[in-house]
Amino acid sequence: PARCTIITGVYPPSMGTQHMRSRYPIPEFIKPYPEYLREAGYYCTNNWKTDYNFLGADKSYWDDSTRKGHYKNRPEGQPFFAIFNDTISHESSVHESVAAEELRHDPAKVPLPPYHPDTPDARHDWAQYYDKIEDLDRRFGERLQELEDHGLAEDTIVIYYADHGGVLARSKRFLYETGLRVPMIVRVPDNFKRFAPGKPGTRTDQVVTFIDHPATLLSLAGIPIPEHMQGTAYLGTQKGTPRKYAQSFRGRMDERYDFSRTIRDKKFRYIRHFNPHRPLGQNLQYLWRAPLTRSWEAEYNAGRLNKVQSQFWKPKPVEELFDSVNDPWEVNNLAALPEYQETLERMRQDLRDWMF
């Protein structure tokens, strides 16, 4: 579903493609953004993953969408747009445990979130995942060096981001900070510094989401943003008013069904669960391939978890409200506290406005 959002600039619930592994068609007037870039003269490559989550999605949107896809293969002097999908830190990277002596991060020293049990498998998976993130950053450095080697670094804007949060249980597929907040770094060379939102090395707290990504790419390329795109450009000549909320959704995840929606501003996250009787910890074949997930379930079945760690395996509250700044793991539900009722009602209404 996230990749459907990224390629179309339209919320999947607006098209019926919100369920993971959807094969529902999208309206004919909605064109994936690479088509607009190609019409404007860009050579567009995608190396190599697609997985756009709708019927009819294919590789025809690109000049090349294979493992050999690369901007270096373009005709001389043609402007380019290139995507490199690196799966080094993909969820599958923790399905098989590497030998402990091969880990660079010490399992005994890795910080564990409060909802995960302190088990050898949990510590090993976290250490292995940190290793993978380090490997991914190294690969990204190689991509930047490649631009330098081709003499293109000063003429190329680079955006480095993930298509979902972490891969360990209660992150990817789940409507918490760990699943929805992604790393995103934008490198704007001096030749395009007029588009930069700040000075080099600075951070911004502006709220941006995947829905804004296609509009931003077209804005940077000077291409009119189609009316059907639901995002707001965060860079470029058509930069819009910064959004107040990041809105997100949860539907079917592979073979298990759920129905939840969330909005997040700069401080609070509100979640509405429409199927509260379904626990977060529904057994998913793919998620259960990670040793941490199986270890967590075993600890719950043995009665060795505390309240926070046990909540994953129990029915969900109808509503959750978190102070995501002071409670970044989002484990302290504030929805029932009197002092937060005004915030709760405001976010309830804004979620309804987004949904309907």
N, C-alpha and C positions, 0 to 999 in steps of 0.2 A: 504493500500500500504506500509506503514512503516513496518508493521509486516511481510509482504511478503519479504521485503528487509532483515529484521533481521533473518528470518528463513532460507533463501537461500544464502545470500551473493551475490546476483545478483540484478542489478537494474531492477525493474519491467518494465520500458519501453523496456528493452532488451527482455522481455518475453511476452509482451502484457498484463501485469497485473497491469498497472498503474492506472486504474480507480477504485475508491472506490466501494466495493462490486463486484469486478471482479469475474467471474466464468470461466475464461479462463484457460485451462490446461497449465502446465509448461513442458518443455522438460524432457524426461524420465531420461536423464543423470544427471539432477540436483537433488541432494539429500539434504533434510534439514540437517543441521549440527548435530542434535542429533543422527542421524544414524551413523555418523563417530565416535562420542563419545562412543556410545554403542558398536560398533565393536571393539573399543579399550579397552573395559571392564568396562566402566563407567555405573553406575546405574543412569538413567536420568528421572527426574520427572518434570512435568509442572503443577502447581497448580494455575489456571486451564484453563484460557482463551487461545484460539487458534486464530481464526479469521485471518487466513493466506492469505485470499484474492485470492485464486486460486482454480480451480476445482480439486477435488480429495484430497484436504488437509484434514487430519483427525488426530486422536490421536495416530495412530500406530507408529509414530516416537519416542514415549516415552515408557518407562517401565510403567509409570502411568501418565495419564493426566486428573485426576479428582480432585475434591475438597479435596480428601484424599491423593493426591500425596505428598510425603515427603521423604527426604533422610533417615529419621529414619526407614523407612520400608525396606531398602536395606538389602541384606545378610551381615552378619558380616564381617567387614573388606573391603568391596568392595568400591572403590573410587566412588564418586558421582558428579553429576551435577544437580542442582536443581533450578527451576525458581518459584518464588512466584509472581503472578500477583495481586496486590492490586488495587481495583477500588474505593478506598475511595475518590479520587479526580477526578474521571471520569466526563465527561461532564454532565452526568445525575445528578450529585450532586448539580447542581445549577438550575435544572428545577423547583424544588419546594422550595419556600422561607421558611426558618425557621423563627420563631418569633424573632423579633429584640432583645428582652431581652435575648435570648439564645445565641446570637453571642458573641464571645470573642473579636473579633476585632471591633472597633468602626467605623461604616460606615462614620461618619463625618470626620474621620482622615485618611482614606485609600487614598493613592495616586492614581489618575486616569491618564491613558494615555491621551495624547493630542487629540486623535481621538475619545474618548468616551465622550458623553455629561454628564454634571454634573446633573444627575437626581437621585431621591431616589432609583429607581430600580438599576441603575448602581452602586451606592455606596453600596447598600445592597448585590448585587451579588459579588462584589469584596471582601467585608468583609467576606462573607460566603465562598468564595473560599480560602481566606487566612486561615480560620479555618480548611478547609479540608486538606490543605497542612500541617498544623501543626499536624492534626490527622494522616496523612500518615507518617510523620517523626517519630511520636511516635510508629507507627506499625513497622517501620523499626528498631527502637531501640529494640523492642521485638524480632525481627528476630535475631539480633546480640546477644542478651542475650541468646537466645535459643542455638546458636552455642557454647557459653561459657558453658552453662549447660550440653551440650553433650560432652564437652571436645574436640571440633573440631575447635575452633576459630583460633588456631595457625597453622592449616593445611588447611585452607580454604581461598581462594581469593574471595572477595565479590565485585560485581559491582551493584551499585544502580543507576537506570536511568529511565527516562520516555520514552514512545514510541511516544510522540509528545510534542509540547509546551503546552501552557495554553489552557483553554477550553472556555474562553469568546471571543465573536465575534472579528474576525480579528487575531486570533491566530491559533488554530487547523484548518487545511485545507488551510491555507494561507501561502504564501511564504515569510513571514517576520520573523524577529528575534523572535517575540513572538510565532510563530507557529513552527519554525524549530529548534531553539536552545533549547536543553533539559538539565536538570540537570544531571550530571554524576559524581559519586564519586566512586573511586576504593580503596578498603581496601586491602592492601597487608601485610600479617603478616610477622614477622621476618624470619620465615622458608623459605619464598620465596622472600626475599628482593632483591635478584638478578634480579628480574623482575620489581621492582618498578621504575617508571620513575623519582622519586625524593624522598626527605625526607618526613616523615610523616607530614601531615598538610600543604603541599605545593600545589600550583596550577600550571598548565601548560597551555600555550596558543596554544599548538599543536592542529591542526585541525584534528578531528576525526569525523566519521559519522557512521550511522547504517550499511552501506555497509562493514565497517571494523570489525564489531563485530564478525561474524562467523569465519573469518580468525584468529582473535585474540584468540578466545576460543580454536581453534585447535592448535594454536601456543603455548599456555600455557600448553596444554595437550601433546605436543610433537608429534602431528599428522600432517603429510604432508598436506599442504593446496592445495586443488584441483585447477587445472589450470582455471576452469571456474569461480571460485569466483573472483569478480571484486574489492574486497576490499584489504586493506593493514593492516597487523597485527600491532597493536600499542603497544603490550606487547608480551613477550615470546621469545622463541628461534628463531622464524622466523620473528621477528620484522623488518618492512620494513622502507623505506625512508618516512618521514612524508609527507603527501599530501599538496599541495599548496591550493587546493580549497575543499570546501564542495559543492557538486552538489545536487540539489533537483528539484522536479517536481510537477506539479499540473494538474490533469486531471478531470474526472467526480467526483463530490462529492455527493454521494447518487444519488438524482434525478436531479441534475443540472450539466451541462457540462461546462468545461473550458479547456484551454490549455496554460500553462505557464511553463517556466523553469527559474532556477536561479543558480548562483554560488556565493560563498562567500569566500573571503580570510580572513586574520586576521584583515583587516580594512574595506574593501568595500563589499557591496552586489550589484550585477547586476541582474535585472529581465527582461526577455523578454516575453511580453504578445502577444500570437499569436491570441487571440480573444479579442482585446481591447474593442470591442463594448459591451462585457458582463461585467456589473459592478461586483465588488467584492460582493456586497450585493444582490446576487441572493437568492431568498427565498428558504430556506431549511427547511423542516418540523421539523427536529430534532434540528437544530440550533435556530429556532424560538421559541422553548419551553422555552428558558431562558428569564426571564423578561427583562434583560438588552437589548437583541437584539430587542425586541418589543418596548421598550422605545426609543432606538436609532432611529428606523424607524419612530416612531411617531413624534419625534423631527424634523427629516428631512422633513416629510410631512407638518409639521406646520411652516417650514421656520425658525427654531430657531437655526440652526447649523452654525458654522463658516466654512471657506474654508477647513481646515484640517478634520473636522468632517464630512463634506458633501461628501468628495471624495469617501468614501466607497460606496456611492449610485449612483455614476456617472460612465460613461465609463472610462476605465483605459487608462493611457498613454501606448504607444507601448513599451517604455523602461523606466526603473527606475534604478537609481544609488544612493546608500546611503552610507554615511560615518557612518557605524554601530557602530563605537567606540564613536564618538562624538554625534551621533543622534541615540541612541539605540532603540527608538520607530519607527525609519525609516519613517519619515513623510516629510523630506526635500529632494525632488527629485533633484539630481544634474546633471541629464543627459543632460540638455540643456546648461549648463554653460561652456564657452570656456576653463577655466582652468582645467576641468576634461575630456576633449576629449581624451587625451592620455590614461588615465585609462579606459575610456569607450570603446575605440577601442580594448585595450588589453583584456578586459573581454568579449567583444563580440566574439572575435576570439577564446578565450579559451572555451566559451560556445559552439560555433559551433564545435570545436574539440571534446568536450565531447558528443554532440548529434549525430554527424555523423562519 
